[in-house]
């Protein structure tokens, strides 16, 4: 890469990083078994670091695999890249609509702190099951995030991955290490309604950006 190439891509680093961050946060912040498990471990203060690290690293590896794999698959297929961009825009718009619909309903995330404790290996094994046995994780991180990240300029894909990975690390860290402070907040349906509304609007913005990218392609 030449100095001129670096100068051309430098102004795009932050927007691409933020796009990866916002997309990953929008997909990962939801009421589900994985988040409830991380919250439970945080409430019990059991192997929090190991569980948080596993979830964040697993997400990052899936995102890297998705972006790099999709980049290779789409490298010589601009028509397929545009089709996936359009499909991704539709998916994000639908996801945003679902989030706005959830914002109209009362939901809460609870995690019982009782029950027998877990050893470190058992805790990580459960985190692995909640992460890797969920089919949605492959649709979200490998296919959707991967296809969007793969359409970034090669020099910026690393920044997109860094943004998406940062979102996972911050979210799981917040859940695990901030569990005792966050648990009452997550138990309030109003808090999740506001969060879902923000996610819905974010997804619509990302869908519009992706649609513009698809329509502006060669």
Secondary structure, 3 states (H helix, E strand, C coil): CCHHHHHHHHCCHHHHHHHHHHHHHHHHCCCCHHHHHHHHHHHHCCCHHHHHHHHHHHHHHHHHHHHHHHHHHHCCCHHHHHHHHHHHHHHHHHHHHHHHHHCCCCCCCCCCCCCCCCCHHHHHHHHHHHHHCCHHHHHHHHHHHHHHHHCCCHHHHHHHHHHHHHHHHHHHHHHHHCHHHHHHHHCCHHHHHHHHHHHHHHHHHHHHHHHHHHHCCC
